[in-house]
Amino acid sequence: MDEVTQIFQSIRLSISRTVSKIVPIGDVEDVVQETYVRMLLVDEPSKIENPKSYLFKIARNLALDSVKSAASRLTESWDDSMDGDAVGPSHDYDETFERAASSEEFGHFCEAVRQLPKQARRVFVLKKVYGYSQREIARELGIAESTVEKHISLAVRKCSIYMRKLDAVDSGRYQLEKLGRSNSE
């Protein structure tokens, strides 16, 4: 067994634990295996001063990439569900504004998800971000499929309420700003 493999084997469990704090349990093994593969692809591993640190850095970066990728899929899914309602005629399209608005809206949506009860949040993220089926979620979390369905329903309802409240607050601010401008004119 070569030195890289020995080092990897000695910290494999620690890498798994670290990665499990970042990605869903179903993705942990993939990230751990990819970490090992990436380390094997290094041209001269003997030149790495601290191979254990290097392996943890690879694992962390891969896990964060996985989360970013999932967040990107969520954004695309969210945009698809909006059916283009937010964008008017093409000549009125302002790409910079749309990016900022989309980013802000995504931030609000993430906050709505963070406020969900823990189990509902886990189910919702597995379903909407990682694309798990209800059966896979039930198996992963050790709960009934009907419970998964209830959690998804609860999460969608609570996120919708949260987003509607934000829209109402933003609309109220807009009205106040508009009123303030007309009074000062």
Backbone as a printed PyTorch tensor [residue, N CA C, xyz], in Angstrom:
tensor([[[  0.8530,  -1.1750,   0.0000],
         [  0.0000,   0.0000,   0.0000],
         [  0.9020,   1.2430,   0.0000]],

        [[  0.6420,   2.1830,  -0.9180],
         [  1.4720,   3.3810,  -0.9890],
         [  1.1320,   4.3710,   0.1280]],

        [[  1.9780,   5.3790,   0.2790],
         [  1.8360,   6.3370,   1.3810],
         [  0.5240,   7.1180,   1.3060]],

        [[  0.1210,   7.5510,   0.1140],
         [ -1.1240,   8.3070,  -0.0580],
         [ -2.3100,   7.4830,   0.4300]],

        [[ -2.3590,   6.2260,   0.0320],
         [ -3.4490,   5.3410,   0.4350],
         [ -3.4500,   5.1340,   1.9430]],

        [[ -2.2780,   4.9580,   2.5290],
         [ -2.1910,   4.7730,   3.9860],
         [ -2.7060,   6.0090,   4.7260]],

        [[ -2.2770,   7.1630,   4.2790],
         [ -2.7260,   8.4090,   4.9220],
         [ -4.2350,   8.5530,   4.7730]],

        [[ -4.7240,   8.3220,   3.5610],
         [ -6.1630,   8.4380,   3.3220],
         [ -6.9400,   7.4640,   4.2240]],

        [[ -6.5070,   6.2180,   4.2720],
         [ -7.1930,   5.2180,   5.1020],
         [ -7.1920,   5.6080,   6.5830]],

        [[ -6.0970,   6.2310,   7.0350],
         [ -6.0020,   6.5960,   8.4510],
         [ -6.9520,   7.7290,   8.8480]],

        [[ -7.3520,   8.5570,   7.8770],
         [ -8.2430,   9.6910,   8.2150],
         [ -9.5810,   9.6330,   7.4920]],

        [[ -9.8470,   8.5360,   6.8380],
         [-11.0840,   8.3900,   6.0640],
         [-12.3340,   8.6770,   6.8910]],

        [[-12.4040,   8.1260,   8.0700],
         [-13.5660,   8.3280,   8.9290],
         [-13.7140,   9.7980,   9.3290]],

        [[-12.6110,  10.4330,   9.6430],
         [-12.6470,  11.8630,  10.0000],
         [-13.1040,  12.7100,   8.8130]],

        [[-12.6430,  12.3610,   7.6320],
         [-13.0810,  13.0790,   6.4320],
         [-14.5860,  12.8940,   6.2500]],

        [[-15.0640,  11.6660,   6.4340],
         [-16.5010,  11.3890,   6.3090],
         [-17.3080,  12.2440,   7.2880]],

        [[-16.8370,  12.3160,   8.5270],
         [-17.5440,  13.1190,   9.5380],
         [-17.5680,  14.5910,   9.1510]],

        [[-16.4430,  15.0820,   8.6820],
         [-16.3560,  16.4920,   8.2800],
         [-17.2970,  16.7770,   7.1140]],

        [[-17.2640,  15.9260,   6.1220],
         [-18.0960,  16.1030,   4.9310],
         [-19.5770,  15.9990,   5.2810]],

        [[-19.9240,  15.1230,   6.2310],
         [-21.3370,  14.9240,   6.5940],
         [-21.9530,  16.1640,   7.2320]],

        [[-21.1130,  17.0880,   7.6810],
         [-21.6240,  18.3400,   8.2420],
         [-21.9650,  19.3440,   7.1460]],

        [[-21.5580,  19.0320,   5.9190],
         [-21.7570,  19.9570,   4.8040],
         [-22.7990,  19.4520,   3.8100]],

        [[-22.7350,  18.1690,   3.4770],
         [-23.6280,  17.6050,   2.4590],
         [-24.5750,  16.5820,   3.0840]],

        [[-25.6860,  16.2670,   2.4130],
         [-26.5820,  15.2250,   2.9230],
         [-25.8600,  13.8880,   3.0140]],

        [[-26.2950,  13.0660,   3.9250],
         [-25.6420,  11.7850,   4.2070],
         [-25.4840,  10.9260,   2.9490]],

        [[-26.4200,  11.0210,   2.0500],
         [-26.3560,  10.2270,   0.8200],
         [-25.2270,  10.6360,  -0.1120]],

        [[-24.6850,  11.8400,   0.0640],
         [-23.6140,  12.3370,  -0.8020],
         [-22.2310,  12.1960,  -0.1800]],

        [[-22.1760,  11.8520,   1.0870],
         [-20.9010,  11.8040,   1.8140],
         [-19.9080,  10.8590,   1.1440]],

        [[-20.3170,   9.6440,   0.8910],
         [-19.4000,   8.6440,   0.3320],
         [-18.8630,   9.0790,  -1.0270]],

        [[-19.7130,   9.6940,  -1.8480],
         [-19.2500,  10.1770,  -3.1570],
         [-18.1450,  11.2180,  -2.9920]],

        [[-18.3360,  12.1450,  -2.0580],
         [-17.3350,  13.1860,  -1.8320],
         [-16.0380,  12.5680,  -1.2980]],

        [[-16.1610,  11.6210,  -0.3720],
         [-14.9760,  10.9710,   0.2010],
         [-14.2030,  10.2280,  -0.8900]],

        [[-14.9000,   9.4980,  -1.7260],
         [-14.2300,   8.7610,  -2.8020],
         [-13.5790,   9.7130,  -3.8060]],

        [[-14.2790,  10.7890,  -4.1360],
         [-13.7280,  11.7740,  -5.0690],
         [-12.4830,  12.4360,  -4.4700]],

        [[-12.4720,  12.6210,  -3.1530],
         [-11.2990,  13.1770,  -2.4700],
         [-10.0870,  12.2810,  -2.7120]],

        [[-10.2670,  11.0000,  -2.5300],
         [ -9.1810,  10.0330,  -2.7240],
         [ -8.7080,  10.0490,  -4.1810]],

        [[ -9.6310,  10.0640,  -5.1020],
         [ -9.2870,  10.0780,  -6.5210],
         [ -8.4840,  11.3340,  -6.8510]],

        [[ -8.9360,  12.4860,  -6.3300],
         [ -8.2170,  13.7380,  -6.5960],
         [ -6.7930,  13.6850,  -6.0470]],

        [[ -6.6500,  13.0790,  -4.8740],
         [ -5.3200,  12.9650,  -4.2790],
         [ -4.4350,  12.0600,  -5.1440]],

        [[ -5.0050,  11.0000,  -5.6830],
         [ -4.2340,  10.1020,  -6.5480],
         [ -3.8060,  10.7780,  -7.8490]],

        [[ -4.5400,  11.7880,  -8.2720],
         [ -4.2310,  12.4850,  -9.5210],
         [ -3.1380,  13.5360,  -9.3630]],

        [[ -2.7430,  13.8200,  -8.1300],
         [ -1.6720,  14.7870,  -7.8920],
         [ -0.3790,  14.2270,  -8.4790]],

        [[  0.3130,  15.0500,  -9.2770],
         [  1.5330,  14.6040,  -9.9640],
         [  2.6270,  14.1480,  -9.0040]],

        [[  2.9160,  14.9560,  -8.0130],
         [  3.9910,  14.6080,  -7.0820],
         [  3.5040,  14.7600,  -5.6380]],

        [[  2.7840,  13.7560,  -5.1370],
         [  2.2390,  13.8650,  -3.7740],
         [  3.3190,  13.9880,  -2.7040]],

        [[  4.5030,  13.5480,  -2.9900],
         [  5.5900,  13.6330,  -2.0020],
         [  5.9770,  15.0850,  -1.7170]],

        [[  5.6270,  16.0010,  -2.6130],
         [  5.9430,  17.4180,  -2.4150],
         [  4.9090,  18.1350,  -1.5500]],

        [[  3.8230,  17.4610,  -1.2270],
         [  2.7950,  18.0580,  -0.3670],
         [  3.3010,  17.9990,   1.0630]],

        [[  3.4190,  19.1750,   1.6920],
         [  3.9840,  19.2440,   3.0400],
         [  3.1220,  18.5510,   4.0920]],

        [[  1.8110,  18.7380,   4.0110],
         [  0.9210,  18.1380,   5.0020],
         [ -0.2210,  17.4140,   4.2720]],

        [[ -0.0240,  16.1550,   3.9200],
         [ -1.0190,  15.4230,   3.1280],
         [ -2.3940,  15.3180,   3.8120]],

        [[ -2.4130,  15.1920,   5.1390],
         [ -3.7040,  15.0980,   5.8360],
         [ -4.4920,  16.3890,   5.6560]],

        [[ -3.8440,  17.5140,   5.8640],
         [ -4.4980,  18.8080,   5.6700],
         [ -4.9690,  18.9620,   4.2310]],

        [[ -4.1240,  18.5430,   3.3240],
         [ -4.4330,  18.6330,   1.9040],
         [ -5.6940,  17.8110,   1.5780]],

        [[ -5.7850,  16.6010,   2.1240],
         [ -6.9630,  15.7570,   1.9010],
         [ -8.2210,  16.4090,   2.4720]],

        [[ -8.1200,  16.9660,   3.6690],
         [ -9.2820,  17.6350,   4.2580],
         [ -9.7010,  18.8410,   3.4150]],

        [[ -8.7250,  19.5650,   2.8890],
         [ -9.0200,  20.7280,   2.0500],
         [ -9.7300,  20.2850,   0.7690]],

        [[ -9.2440,  19.2180,   0.1600],
         [ -9.8970,  18.6790,  -1.0460],
         [-11.3360,  18.2960,  -0.7120]],

        [[-11.5290,  17.5530,   0.3750],
         [-12.8680,  17.0830,   0.7590],
         [-13.8000,  18.2570,   1.0220]],

        [[-13.3120,  19.2400,   1.7460],
         [-14.1460,  20.4130,   2.0650],
         [-14.5540,  21.1370,   0.7790]],

        [[-13.5940,  21.3580,  -0.1200],
         [-13.8920,  22.0410,  -1.3760],
         [-14.8920,  21.2590,  -2.2270]],

        [[-14.7160,  19.9450,  -2.2850],
         [-15.6660,  19.1170,  -3.0450],
         [-17.0630,  19.1800,  -2.4300]],

        [[-17.1280,  19.1420,  -1.0970],
         [-18.4280,  19.2170,  -0.4180],
         [-19.0920,  20.5630,  -0.6870]],

        [[-18.3260,  21.6390,  -0.5960],
         [-18.8890,  22.9700,  -0.8680],
         [-19.3230,  23.1000,  -2.3200]],

        [[-18.5430,  22.5300,  -3.2400],
         [-18.9470,  22.5260,  -4.6470],
         [-20.2640,  21.7880,  -4.8330]],

        [[-20.4200,  20.6920,  -4.1160],
         [-21.6540,  19.9140,  -4.1880],
         [-22.8420,  20.7410,  -3.7070]],

        [[-22.6510,  21.4680,  -2.6200],
         [-23.7180,  22.3210,  -2.0840],
         [-24.0410,  23.4460,  -3.0530]],

        [[-23.0030,  24.0630,  -3.6350],
         [-23.2310,  25.1370,  -4.6100],
         [-24.0070,  24.6180,  -5.8050]],

        [[-23.6270,  23.4450,  -6.2580],
         [-24.3150,  22.8440,  -7.3860],
         [-25.7840,  22.5920,  -7.0580]],

        [[-26.0260,  22.1110,  -5.8540],
         [-27.4040,  21.8670,  -5.4200],
         [-28.1660,  23.1800,  -5.3060]],

        [[-27.5140,  24.2130,  -4.7970],
         [-28.1660,  25.5230,  -4.6740],
         [-28.4980,  26.0720,  -6.0530]],

        [[-27.6020,  25.8430,  -6.9990],
         [-27.8500,  26.2830,  -8.3670],
         [-29.0660,  25.5640,  -8.9450]],

        [[-29.1490,  24.2520,  -8.6790],
         [-30.3180,  23.4970,  -9.1600],
         [-31.5910,  24.0180,  -8.5150]],

        [[-31.5240,  24.4030,  -7.2450],
         [-32.6870,  24.9420,  -6.5510],
         [-33.0970,  26.2630,  -7.1800]],

        [[-32.1240,  27.1200,  -7.4840],
         [-32.4270,  28.4020,  -8.1060],
         [-33.1020,  28.1890,  -9.4490]],

        [[-32.5560,  27.2710, -10.2470],
         [-33.1560,  26.9820, -11.5460],
         [-34.5610,  26.4380, -11.3820]],

        [[-34.7480,  25.5570, -10.4070],
         [-36.0680,  24.9900, -10.1460],
         [-37.0400,  26.0820,  -9.7250]],

        [[-36.5650,  26.9780,  -8.8740],
         [-37.3960,  28.0850,  -8.3900],
         [-37.7630,  28.9900,  -9.5650]],

        [[-36.7800,  29.3200, -10.4130],
         [-37.0440,  30.1570, -11.5770],
         [-38.0330,  29.4900, -12.5230]],

        [[-37.8730,  28.1800, -12.7430],
         [-38.7850,  27.4560, -13.6230],
         [-40.2040,  27.4810, -13.0820]],

        [[-40.3360,  27.4000, -11.7660],
         [-41.6770,  27.3650, -11.1790],
         [-42.3660,  28.7100, -11.2810]],

        [[-41.5970,  29.7810, -11.4900],
         [-42.1870,  31.1090, -11.6020],
         [-42.7720,  31.3340, -12.9950]],

        [[-42.4570,  30.4660, -13.9570],
         [-42.9770,  30.5320, -15.3230],
         [-42.7760,  31.8850, -16.0010]],

        [[-41.6860,  32.5620, -15.6520],
         [-41.3840,  33.8090, -16.3460],
         [-42.3020,  34.9590, -16.0270]],

        [[-43.1050,  34.8800, -14.9620],
         [-44.0470,  35.9440, -14.6290],
         [-43.3690,  37.2680, -14.3220]],

        [[-42.1590,  37.2230, -13.7680],
         [-41.5190,  38.4410, -13.2850],
         [-40.9260,  39.2900, -14.4080]],

        [[-40.6780,  38.7100, -15.5630],
         [-40.0200,  39.4490, -16.6260],
         [-41.0540,  39.9310, -17.6280]],

        [[-41.0230,  41.2250, -17.9060],
         [-41.9660,  41.8070, -18.8500],
         [-41.4700,  41.6490, -20.2680]],

        [[-41.8630,  42.5590, -21.1400],
         [-41.4100,  42.5070, -22.5250],
         [-39.8830,  42.5430, -22.5950]],

        [[-39.3340,  41.9190, -23.6250],
         [-37.8880,  41.7580, -23.7080],
         [-37.1570,  43.0960, -23.7680]],

        [[-37.7560,  44.1420, -24.3260],
         [-37.0660,  45.4210, -24.3990],
         [-36.9430,  46.0780, -23.0260]],

        [[-37.7230,  45.6450, -22.0440],
         [-37.6390,  46.1860, -20.6910],
         [-36.6960,  45.3750, -19.8040]],

        [[-36.1030,  44.3490, -20.3140],
         [-35.2850,  43.4370, -19.5240],
         [-33.9590,  44.0910, -19.1410]],

        [[-33.6810,  44.1570, -17.8740],
         [-32.4250,  44.7000, -17.3610],
         [-31.7080,  43.5580, -16.6600]],

        [[-30.6710,  43.0230, -17.3000],
         [-30.0020,  41.8270, -16.7910],
         [-29.3980,  42.0460, -15.4060]],

        [[-28.7740,  43.1810, -15.1730],
         [-28.1510,  43.4570, -13.8690],
         [-29.2170,  43.4920, -12.7840]],

        [[-30.3150,  44.1990, -13.0600],
         [-31.3950,  44.2580, -12.0810],
         [-31.9670,  42.8690, -11.8170]],

        [[-32.1790,  42.1130, -12.8700],
         [-32.7470,  40.7770, -12.7150],
         [-31.8360,  39.8830, -11.8820]],

        [[-30.5180,  39.9700, -12.1080],
         [-29.5890,  39.1720, -11.3110],
         [-29.6460,  39.5700,  -9.8420]],

        [[-29.6450,  40.8670,  -9.5740],
         [-29.6780,  41.3500,  -8.1880],
         [-30.9920,  40.9500,  -7.5330]],

        [[-32.0880,  41.1350,  -8.2450],
         [-33.3960,  40.7840,  -7.6980],
         [-33.4920,  39.2890,  -7.4550]],

        [[-32.9880,  38.5100,  -8.4160],
         [-33.0270,  37.0600,  -8.2680],
         [-32.1720,  36.6250,  -7.0880]],

        [[-31.0050,  37.2270,  -6.9380],
         [-30.1100,  36.8970,  -5.8380],
         [-30.7530,  37.2500,  -4.5050]],

        [[-31.3720,  38.4270,  -4.4470],
         [-32.0420,  38.8500,  -3.2100],
         [-33.2240,  37.9170,  -2.9020]],

        [[-33.9960,  37.5870,  -3.9180],
         [-35.1340,  36.6960,  -3.7250],
         [-34.6700,  35.3170,  -3.2720]],

        [[-33.5820,  34.8280,  -3.8550],
         [-33.0430,  33.5350,  -3.4510],
         [-32.5940,  33.5950,  -1.9970]],

        [[-31.9840,  34.7010,  -1.6000],
         [-31.5790,  34.8740,  -0.1980],
         [-32.7730,  34.8180,   0.7340]],

        [[-33.8530,  35.4810,   0.3470],
         [-35.0770,  35.4450,   1.1560],
         [-35.6330,  34.0300,   1.2200]],

        [[-35.6000,  33.3500,   0.0740],
         [-36.1100,  31.9770,   0.0430],
         [-35.2740,  31.0790,   0.9520]],

        [[-33.9510,  31.2490,   0.9190],
         [-33.0760,  30.4560,   1.8010],
         [-33.4060,  30.7330,   3.2660]],

        [[-33.6890,  31.9840,   3.5830],
         [-34.0690,  32.3200,   4.9590],
         [-35.3880,  31.6400,   5.3290]],

        [[-36.3230,  31.6110,   4.3980],
         [-37.5970,  30.9200,   4.6500],
         [-37.3480,  29.4480,   4.9410]],

        [[-36.4710,  28.8320,   4.1770],
         [-36.1450,  27.4160,   4.3780],
         [-35.4620,  27.2160,   5.7220]],

        [[-34.5530,  28.1270,   6.0910],
         [-33.8620,  28.0140,   7.3850],
         [-34.8380,  28.0740,   8.5610]],

        [[-35.9450,  28.7470,   8.3890],
         [-36.9030,  28.8920,   9.4840],
         [-37.8610,  27.7060,   9.6180]],

        [[-37.7770,  26.7690,   8.7080],
         [-38.6360,  25.5850,   8.7940],
         [-38.2230,  24.7150,   9.9840]],

        [[-39.1640,  23.9410,  10.5160],
         [-38.7770,  22.9630,  11.5380],
         [-37.7190,  22.0210,  10.9530]],

        [[-36.8230,  21.5390,  11.8030],
         [-35.6480,  20.7870,  11.3480],
         [-35.9890,  19.6430,  10.3900]],

        [[-36.9350,  18.8000,  10.7690],
         [-37.2430,  17.6310,   9.9320],
         [-37.8780,  18.0590,   8.5990]],

        [[-38.7520,  19.0420,   8.6470],
         [-39.3730,  19.5360,   7.4120],
         [-38.3050,  20.1450,   6.5040]],

        [[-37.3580,  20.8670,   7.1030],
         [-36.2680,  21.4700,   6.3310],
         [-35.4260,  20.3890,   5.6580]],

        [[-35.0860,  19.3410,   6.4050],
         [-34.2740,  18.2540,   5.8360],
         [-35.0030,  17.6000,   4.6580]],

        [[-36.2790,  17.3080,   4.8460],
         [-37.0750,  16.6790,   3.7890],
         [-37.1500,  17.5950,   2.5700]],

        [[-37.4460,  18.8740,   2.8010],
         [-37.6030,  19.8400,   1.7170],
         [-36.3110,  19.9810,   0.9120]],

        [[-35.1780,  20.0850,   1.5910],
         [-33.8970,  20.2330,   0.9040],
         [-33.5620,  18.9750,   0.1090]],

        [[-33.7970,  17.8120,   0.6980],
         [-33.5370,  16.5690,  -0.0420],
         [-34.4020,  16.4940,  -1.3000]],

        [[-35.6430,  16.9350,  -1.1960],
         [-36.5670,  16.8710,  -2.3320],
         [-36.2460,  17.9330,  -3.3870]],

        [[-36.1680,  19.1850,  -2.9560],
         [-36.0590,  20.2880,  -3.9100],
         [-34.6410,  20.5950,  -4.3570]],

        [[-33.6690,  20.3860,  -3.4880],
         [-32.2930,  20.7050,  -3.8450],
         [-31.5940,  19.5060,  -4.4610]],

        [[-31.7490,  18.3460,  -3.8260],
         [-31.0020,  17.1710,  -4.2750],
         [-31.8290,  16.2490,  -5.1600]],

        [[-33.1100,  16.5310,  -5.3200],
         [-33.9290,  15.7720,  -6.2490],
         [-34.2800,  14.3570,  -5.8150]],

        [[-34.2380,  14.0960,  -4.5060],
         [-34.6020,  12.7720,  -4.0180],
         [-36.1000,  12.5400,  -4.2260]],

        [[-36.4640,  11.2950,  -4.4480],
         [-37.8780,  10.9420,  -4.5150],
         [-38.3990,  10.8180,  -3.0880]],

        [[-39.7050,  10.8150,  -2.9320],
         [-40.2870,  10.6640,  -1.5920],
         [-39.8580,   9.3390,  -0.9670]],

        [[-39.8070,   8.3100,  -1.7660],
         [-39.3910,   6.9940,  -1.2710],
         [-37.9390,   7.0380,  -0.7760]],

        [[-37.0620,   7.6860,  -1.5500],
         [-35.6540,   7.7960,  -1.1430],
         [-35.5080,   8.5960,   0.1530]],

        [[-36.2770,   9.6640,   0.2640],
         [-36.2240,  10.4860,   1.4850],
         [-36.6960,   9.6710,   2.6800]],

        [[-37.7970,   8.9600,   2.5030],
         [-38.3290,   8.1350,   3.5930],
         [-37.2950,   7.1170,   4.0480]],

        [[-36.6540,   6.4810,   3.0950],
         [-35.6320,   5.4840,   3.4200],
         [-34.4310,   6.1520,   4.0990]],

        [[-33.9910,   7.2700,   3.5630],
         [-32.8240,   7.9960,   4.0960],
         [-33.0460,   8.4440,   5.5400]],

        [[-34.2460,   8.9600,   5.8200],
         [-34.5200,   9.5190,   7.1430],
         [-35.2240,   8.5430,   8.0810]],

        [[-35.6080,   7.3780,   7.5600],
         [-36.2750,   6.3800,   8.3940],
         [-37.6710,   6.7980,   8.8210]],

        [[-38.4060,   7.4310,   7.8950],
         [-39.7740,   7.8610,   8.1830],
         [-40.6960,   7.3530,   7.0870]],

        [[-41.9850,   7.4140,   7.3310],
         [-42.9690,   6.9430,   6.3540],
         [-43.0660,   7.9230,   5.1780]],

        [[-43.4000,   7.3990,   4.0120],
         [-43.5730,   8.2550,   2.8420],
         [-44.6690,   9.2860,   3.0560]],

        [[-45.7100,   8.9110,   3.7750],
         [-46.7840,   9.8750,   4.0450],
         [-46.2690,  11.0240,   4.9100]],

        [[-45.3270,  10.7320,   5.7990],
         [-44.7220,  11.7750,   6.6290],
         [-43.8720,  12.6960,   5.7620]],

        [[-43.1660,  12.1250,   4.8000],
         [-42.3780,  12.9240,   3.8610],
         [-43.3070,  13.8900,   3.1320]],

        [[-44.4140,  13.3720,   2.6470],
         [-45.3780,  14.1950,   1.9270],
         [-45.8920,  15.3360,   2.7990]],

        [[-46.1870,  15.0380,   4.0520],
         [-46.6740,  16.0730,   4.9770],
         [-45.6100,  17.1440,   5.2110]],

        [[-44.3480,  16.7140,   5.3630],
         [-43.2700,  17.6780,   5.5760],
         [-43.0900,  18.5790,   4.3540]],

        [[-43.1680,  17.9940,   3.1670],
         [-43.0200,  18.7900,   1.9430],
         [-44.1520,  19.8010,   1.8370]],

        [[-45.3520,  19.3470,   2.1080],
         [-46.5060,  20.2310,   2.0570],
         [-46.3610,  21.3780,   3.0550]],

        [[-45.9560,  21.0510,   4.2740],
         [-45.7470,  22.0610,   5.3100],
         [-44.6680,  23.0580,   4.8680]],

        [[-43.5750,  22.5450,   4.3400],
         [-42.4660,  23.4040,   3.9250],
         [-42.8850,  24.3440,   2.8020]],

        [[-43.5730,  23.8250,   1.8130],
         [-44.0170,  24.6560,   0.7000],
         [-44.9670,  25.7350,   1.2070]],

        [[-45.8940,  25.3450,   2.0630],
         [-46.8710,  26.2980,   2.6080],
         [-46.1620,  27.3960,   3.4110]],

        [[-45.2610,  27.0040,   4.3240],
         [-44.5800,  27.9930,   5.1720],
         [-43.6580,  28.9020,   4.3470]],

        [[-42.9680,  28.3290,   3.3680],
         [-42.1070,  29.1610,   2.5160],
         [-42.9400,  30.1450,   1.7010]],

        [[-44.0750,  29.6900,   1.1970],
         [-44.9600,  30.5720,   0.4250],
         [-45.4730,  31.7150,   1.2940]],

        [[-45.8760,  31.3980,   2.5030],
         [-46.3660,  32.4300,   3.4290],
         [-45.2590,  33.4390,   3.7140]],

        [[-44.0660,  32.9310,   3.9980],
         [-42.9220,  33.8090,   4.2890],
         [-42.6620,  34.7450,   3.1100]],

        [[-42.6390,  34.1990,   1.9000],
         [-42.3490,  35.0030,   0.7160],
         [-43.4690,  36.0180,   0.4500]],

        [[-44.7250,  35.6280,   0.6760],
         [-45.8390,  36.5710,   0.4970],
         [-45.7490,  37.7110,   1.5020]],

        [[-45.3610,  37.3930,   2.7430],
         [-45.2000,  38.4500,   3.7470],
         [-44.1090,  39.4260,   3.3240]],

        [[-43.0010,  38.8980,   2.8090],
         [-41.9240,  39.7750,   2.3310],
         [-42.4080,  40.6520,   1.1870]],

        [[-43.1690,  40.0680,   0.2680],
         [-43.7110,  40.8470,  -0.8480],
         [-44.6050,  41.9660,  -0.3300]],

        [[-45.4190,  41.6610,   0.6800],
         [-46.3160,  42.6670,   1.2520],
         [-45.5090,  43.7830,   1.9170]],

        [[-44.4560,  43.3990,   2.6430],
         [-43.5960,  44.3960,   3.2960],
         [-42.9200,  45.2630,   2.2360]],

        [[-42.3600,  44.6260,   1.2050],
         [-41.7010,  45.3740,   0.1340],
         [-42.6900,  46.2900,  -0.5800]],

        [[-43.8900,  45.8100,  -0.8160],
         [-44.9170,  46.6130,  -1.4670],
         [-45.2780,  47.8100,  -0.5880]],

        [[-45.3790,  47.5820,   0.7160],
         [-45.6700,  48.6700,   1.6510],
         [-44.5730,  49.7130,   1.6510]],

        [[-43.3040,  49.2730,   1.6190],
         [-42.1670,  50.2050,   1.5590],
         [-42.2330,  51.0310,   0.2750]],

        [[-42.5450,  50.3480,  -0.8340],
         [-42.6380,  51.0400,  -2.1100],
         [-43.7160,  52.1150,  -2.0420]],

        [[-44.8570,  51.7610,  -1.4700],
         [-45.9510,  52.7300,  -1.3610],
         [-45.5460,  53.9120,  -0.4850]],

        [[-44.8410,  53.6430,   0.6300],
         [-44.3850,  54.7210,   1.5110],
         [-43.3720,  55.6170,   0.7990]],

        [[-42.4340,  55.0010,   0.0570],
         [-41.4550,  55.7870,  -0.6950],
         [-42.1520,  56.6500,  -1.7360]],

        [[-43.1190,  56.0700,  -2.4120],
         [-43.8670,  56.7870,  -3.4390],
         [-44.6260,  57.9650,  -2.8110]],

        [[-45.2440,  57.7050,  -1.6630],
         [-45.9860,  58.7400,  -0.9530],
         [-45.0260,  59.8310,  -0.4990]],

        [[-43.8610,  59.4470,   0.0060],
         [-42.8630,  60.4240,   0.4530],
         [-42.3730,  61.2950,  -0.6950]],

        [[-42.1820,  60.7030,  -1.8690],
         [-41.7480,  61.4800,  -3.0260],
         [-42.8260,  62.4640,  -3.4610]],

        [[-44.0810,  62.0290,  -3.4570],
         [-45.1560,  62.9260,  -3.9080],
         [-45.3870,  64.0610,  -2.9200]],

        [[-45.1480,  63.8340,  -1.6330],
         [-45.3010,  64.8890,  -0.6260],
         [-44.1840,  65.9130,  -0.7100]],

        [[-42.9940,  65.4910,  -1.1400],
         [-41.8660,  66.4010,  -1.1970],
         [-41.8220,  67.1940,  -2.4930]],

        [[-42.6390,  66.8480,  -3.4540],
         [-42.6230,  67.5260,  -4.7610],
         [-43.4020,  68.7980,  -4.7540]]])
